Protein backbone atom coordinates (compact mmCIF):
# COMPACT_ATOMS: atom_id res chain seq x y z
CA UNK A 1 0.00 0.00 0.00
CA UNK A 2 1.44 3.36 -1.04
CA UNK A 3 1.41 5.86 1.83
CA UNK A 4 -0.74 8.94 1.33
CA UNK A 5 1.50 11.78 0.17
CA UNK A 6 0.10 15.30 0.52
CA UNK A 7 1.89 17.81 -1.71
CA UNK A 8 2.58 21.36 -0.70
CA UNK A 9 1.94 24.29 -3.00
CA UNK A 10 4.79 26.55 -4.04
CA UNK A 11 4.51 29.65 -6.23
CA UNK A 12 7.27 31.00 -8.43
CA UNK A 13 7.27 34.24 -10.41
CA UNK A 14 8.68 33.92 -13.95
CA UNK A 15 8.47 35.71 -17.28
CA UNK A 16 9.84 39.02 -15.95
CA UNK A 17 7.39 38.85 -13.03
CA UNK A 18 4.32 38.73 -15.29
CA UNK A 19 3.44 35.11 -14.55
CA UNK A 20 3.09 33.27 -11.25
CA UNK A 21 3.32 29.49 -11.61
CA UNK A 22 1.96 27.09 -9.01
CA UNK A 23 3.96 23.93 -8.34
CA UNK A 24 2.91 20.94 -6.24
CA UNK A 25 5.92 19.51 -4.39
CA UNK A 26 6.13 16.29 -2.37
CA UNK A 27 8.45 13.44 -1.53
CA UNK A 28 12.13 13.01 -0.85
CA UNK A 29 14.98 11.95 -3.10
CA UNK A 30 16.27 12.83 -6.57
CA UNK A 31 14.05 15.43 -8.26
CA UNK A 32 11.45 14.51 -10.87
CA UNK A 33 9.42 17.15 -12.73
CA UNK A 34 5.97 15.98 -13.84
CA UNK A 35 4.11 17.70 -16.70
CA UNK A 36 0.38 16.97 -16.66
CA UNK A 37 -2.14 16.38 -19.43
CA UNK A 38 -5.06 18.43 -20.78
CA UNK A 39 -7.53 18.32 -17.84
CA UNK A 40 -5.03 19.77 -15.36
CA UNK A 41 -2.93 18.36 -12.58
CA UNK A 42 -4.42 15.48 -10.58
CA UNK A 43 -2.34 14.25 -7.64
CA UNK A 44 -3.08 10.58 -8.23
CA UNK A 45 -1.72 7.27 -6.84
CA UNK A 46 0.94 7.20 -9.57
CA UNK A 47 2.44 10.50 -8.39
CA UNK A 48 2.18 9.31 -4.80
CA UNK A 49 4.27 6.29 -5.75
CA UNK A 50 6.85 8.41 -7.52
CA UNK A 51 7.04 10.63 -4.43
CA UNK A 52 8.03 7.64 -2.27
CA UNK A 53 11.41 7.59 -4.05
CA UNK A 54 11.78 11.07 -5.52
CA UNK A 55 10.98 14.67 -4.82
CA UNK A 56 8.18 15.41 -7.27
CA UNK A 57 7.74 18.90 -8.70
CA UNK A 58 4.47 19.13 -10.62
CA UNK A 59 3.85 22.56 -12.20
CA UNK A 60 0.31 23.54 -13.07
CA UNK A 61 -0.13 24.80 -16.62
CA UNK A 62 -0.75 28.57 -16.64
CA UNK A 63 -4.43 29.28 -16.08
CA UNK A 64 -5.28 25.88 -14.59
CA UNK A 65 -4.52 26.82 -10.99
CA UNK A 66 -7.79 27.46 -9.11
CA UNK A 67 -8.14 31.15 -8.35
CA UNK A 68 -5.67 32.23 -11.05
CA UNK A 69 -7.49 31.60 -14.36
CA UNK A 70 -6.19 34.63 -16.26
CA UNK A 71 -2.55 33.57 -15.93
CA UNK A 72 -2.91 31.98 -19.36
CA UNK A 73 -3.19 35.48 -20.86
CA UNK A 74 0.50 36.07 -20.15
CA UNK A 75 1.62 33.20 -22.41
CA UNK A 76 1.13 33.99 -26.08
CA UNK A 77 2.80 31.06 -27.85
CA UNK A 78 3.97 27.51 -27.21
CA UNK A 79 7.59 28.71 -27.40
CA UNK A 80 6.84 31.21 -24.62
CA UNK A 81 5.39 28.39 -22.56
CA UNK A 82 8.63 26.42 -22.93
CA UNK A 83 10.67 29.46 -21.92
CA UNK A 84 8.47 29.97 -18.84
CA UNK A 85 9.03 26.36 -17.75
CA UNK A 86 12.78 26.64 -18.33
CA UNK A 87 12.81 29.76 -16.14
CA UNK A 88 10.76 27.90 -13.53
CA UNK A 89 13.24 25.04 -13.23
CA UNK A 90 16.12 27.48 -12.84
CA UNK A 91 14.18 29.44 -10.22
CA UNK A 92 13.52 26.22 -8.29
CA UNK A 93 17.26 25.51 -8.32
CA UNK A 94 16.81 22.11 -9.96
CA UNK A 95 20.02 20.77 -11.46
CA UNK A 96 19.16 18.40 -14.30
CA UNK A 97 16.10 16.70 -12.78
CA UNK A 98 14.39 13.79 -14.47
CA UNK A 99 11.24 14.70 -16.38
CA UNK A 100 8.00 12.75 -16.78
CA UNK A 101 5.32 13.97 -19.18
CA UNK A 102 1.83 12.57 -19.76
CA UNK A 103 0.10 13.14 -23.14
CA UNK A 104 0.07 16.95 -23.60
CA UNK A 105 2.63 17.14 -20.80
CA UNK A 106 4.73 14.62 -22.72
CA UNK A 107 4.79 17.01 -25.67
CA UNK A 108 5.94 19.81 -23.34
CA UNK A 109 8.63 17.66 -21.72
CA UNK A 110 9.92 16.36 -25.07
CA UNK A 111 10.16 19.83 -26.58
CA UNK A 112 11.91 21.19 -23.50
CA UNK A 113 14.44 18.35 -23.78
CA UNK A 114 14.92 19.08 -27.49
CA UNK A 115 15.36 22.83 -27.06
CA UNK A 116 17.44 22.64 -23.87
CA UNK A 117 19.48 19.41 -24.15
CA UNK A 118 21.16 19.91 -20.73
CA UNK A 119 17.95 20.70 -18.83
CA UNK A 120 17.04 17.13 -17.79
CA UNK A 121 18.96 14.02 -16.81
CA UNK A 122 16.30 11.54 -17.98
CA UNK A 123 13.06 11.77 -19.91
CA UNK A 124 9.90 9.67 -19.56
CA UNK A 125 7.16 10.17 -22.15
CA UNK A 126 3.79 8.56 -21.43
CA UNK A 127 1.71 8.50 -24.64
CA UNK A 128 2.90 11.98 -25.65
CA UNK A 129 1.36 14.20 -28.29
CA UNK A 130 3.47 16.44 -30.49
CA UNK A 131 3.69 14.52 -33.78
CA UNK A 132 1.20 14.05 -36.60
CA UNK A 133 0.77 11.33 -39.22
CA UNK A 134 -2.03 11.38 -41.76
CA UNK A 135 -2.26 7.59 -41.53
CA UNK A 136 -2.69 7.74 -37.75
CA UNK A 137 -4.89 10.77 -36.98
CA UNK A 138 -5.28 11.91 -33.38
CA UNK A 139 -8.98 12.58 -32.66
CA UNK A 140 -8.32 15.48 -30.29
CA UNK A 141 -10.98 17.70 -31.82
CA UNK A 142 -13.57 14.93 -31.62
CA UNK A 143 -12.73 14.23 -27.98
CA UNK A 144 -12.77 17.85 -26.83
CA UNK A 145 -15.83 18.91 -28.83
CA UNK A 146 -17.78 15.69 -28.30
CA UNK A 147 -20.28 14.87 -25.56
CA UNK A 148 -18.78 14.32 -22.08
CA UNK A 149 -20.10 10.75 -21.94
CA UNK A 150 -17.78 9.85 -24.85
CA UNK A 151 -14.64 10.96 -23.05
CA UNK A 152 -13.82 7.61 -21.36
CA UNK A 153 -13.65 5.74 -24.66
CA UNK A 154 -10.72 7.91 -25.74
CA UNK A 155 -8.84 7.49 -22.46
CA UNK A 156 -9.27 3.91 -21.29
CA UNK A 157 -9.06 0.46 -22.82
CA UNK A 158 -12.08 -0.55 -20.72
CA UNK A 159 -14.21 2.59 -20.19
CA UNK A 160 -16.64 0.76 -17.89
CA UNK A 161 -13.98 -0.69 -15.60
CA UNK A 162 -13.77 0.26 -11.94
CA UNK A 163 -10.39 1.95 -12.52
CA UNK A 164 -11.78 4.10 -15.33
CA UNK A 165 -14.85 5.01 -13.32
CA UNK A 166 -12.67 5.97 -10.34
CA UNK A 167 -10.44 8.14 -12.52
CA UNK A 168 -13.49 9.97 -13.91
CA UNK A 169 -15.40 10.19 -10.64
CA UNK A 170 -16.75 13.64 -9.73
CA UNK A 171 -16.25 15.12 -6.24
CA UNK A 172 -18.04 13.22 -3.50
CA UNK A 173 -19.83 16.39 -2.39
CA UNK A 174 -22.58 17.11 -4.97
CA UNK A 175 -22.30 20.81 -4.23
CA UNK A 176 -18.74 20.80 -5.63
CA UNK A 177 -19.60 19.07 -8.90
CA UNK A 178 -20.56 22.18 -10.98
CA UNK A 179 -17.36 23.99 -9.98
CA UNK A 180 -15.26 20.90 -10.77
CA UNK A 181 -16.84 20.58 -14.23
CA UNK A 182 -16.27 24.27 -14.94
CA UNK A 183 -12.66 24.06 -13.75
CA UNK A 184 -11.89 21.08 -15.97
CA UNK A 185 -13.48 22.75 -18.99
CA UNK A 186 -11.38 25.86 -18.37
CA UNK A 187 -8.24 23.76 -17.90
CA UNK A 188 -8.77 22.05 -21.24
CA UNK A 189 -9.22 25.45 -22.85
CA UNK A 190 -5.93 26.65 -21.38
CA UNK A 191 -3.95 23.63 -22.53
CA UNK A 192 -5.52 23.25 -25.96
CA UNK A 193 -4.58 26.87 -26.61
CA UNK A 194 -1.28 25.32 -27.70
CA UNK A 195 -2.66 22.08 -29.16
CA UNK A 196 -5.71 23.02 -31.21
CA UNK A 197 -6.65 21.70 -33.67
CA UNK A 198 -3.46 19.67 -34.15
CA UNK A 199 -0.77 19.40 -31.48
CA UNK A 200 2.15 19.78 -33.86
CA UNK A 201 4.68 22.56 -33.34
CA UNK A 202 7.40 20.92 -35.42
CA UNK A 203 8.62 18.67 -32.61
CA UNK A 204 9.47 15.93 -35.09
CA UNK A 205 12.17 18.17 -36.59
CA UNK A 206 13.77 18.68 -33.17
CA UNK A 207 13.54 15.32 -31.42
CA UNK A 208 17.01 14.36 -32.64
CA UNK A 209 18.35 17.00 -30.24
CA UNK A 210 17.20 15.05 -27.17
CA UNK A 211 20.49 14.02 -25.60
CA UNK A 212 19.45 12.14 -22.46
CA UNK A 213 18.21 8.58 -21.83
CA UNK A 214 14.52 8.43 -22.72
CA UNK A 215 11.68 6.01 -22.06
CA UNK A 216 8.68 6.08 -24.40
CA UNK A 217 5.76 4.15 -22.88
CA UNK A 218 2.43 3.54 -24.63
CA UNK A 219 -0.80 1.63 -24.20
CA UNK A 220 -1.37 -0.69 -27.14
CA UNK A 221 -5.09 0.15 -27.20
CA UNK A 222 -4.64 3.93 -26.96
CA UNK A 223 -7.69 5.39 -28.73
CA UNK A 224 -6.52 9.01 -28.56
CA UNK A 225 -2.87 8.90 -29.63
CA UNK A 226 -2.38 5.70 -31.69
CA UNK A 227 0.40 3.36 -30.65
CA UNK A 228 2.05 3.89 -34.07
CA UNK A 229 3.53 7.07 -32.62
CA UNK A 230 5.54 5.08 -30.09
CA UNK A 231 7.85 3.82 -32.84
CA UNK A 232 7.99 7.33 -34.30
CA UNK A 233 9.26 8.78 -31.03
CA UNK A 234 11.58 5.82 -30.56
CA UNK A 235 13.18 6.27 -33.99
CA UNK A 236 13.59 10.01 -33.51
CA UNK A 237 15.22 9.93 -30.05
CA UNK A 238 18.57 8.18 -30.33
CA UNK A 239 19.02 5.33 -27.87
CA UNK A 240 15.51 5.62 -26.45
CA UNK A 241 13.69 2.69 -24.87
CA UNK A 242 10.17 1.96 -26.13
CA UNK A 243 7.77 -0.05 -24.00
CA UNK A 244 4.27 -1.04 -25.15
CA UNK A 245 1.80 -2.12 -22.48
CA UNK A 246 -0.90 -4.57 -23.57
CA UNK A 247 -4.57 -4.20 -22.65
CA UNK A 248 -3.95 -0.53 -21.96
CA UNK A 249 -5.44 2.72 -23.23
CA UNK A 250 -4.27 6.31 -23.16
CA UNK A 251 -4.18 6.79 -19.38
CA UNK A 252 -1.68 4.09 -18.55
CA UNK A 253 -1.63 4.86 -14.83
CA UNK A 254 -5.33 4.01 -14.58
CA UNK A 255 -5.56 1.06 -17.00
CA UNK A 256 -2.34 -0.71 -15.98
CA UNK A 257 -1.03 1.02 -12.83
CA UNK A 258 1.43 -1.70 -11.85
CA UNK A 259 2.94 -1.94 -15.33
CA UNK A 260 3.20 1.85 -15.55
CA UNK A 261 4.87 2.14 -12.15
CA UNK A 262 7.25 -0.74 -12.81
CA UNK A 263 8.40 0.68 -16.14
CA UNK A 264 8.83 4.23 -14.90
CA UNK A 265 10.44 3.43 -11.54
CA UNK A 266 12.88 0.98 -13.11
CA UNK A 267 13.91 3.55 -15.70
CA UNK A 268 14.26 6.44 -13.23
CA UNK A 269 16.43 4.46 -10.86
CA UNK A 270 18.57 2.72 -13.49
Helices and strands as residue ranges (DSSP letters): E 8-14, E 19-27, E 30-35, H 45-50, E 54-59, G 69-74, H 78-91, E 98-102, H 104-115, E 122-126, H 140-145, G 148-150, H 151-155, H 162-167, H 174-192, G 203-205, G 207-209, E 213-219, H 228-236, E 241-245, H 252-255, H 257-268
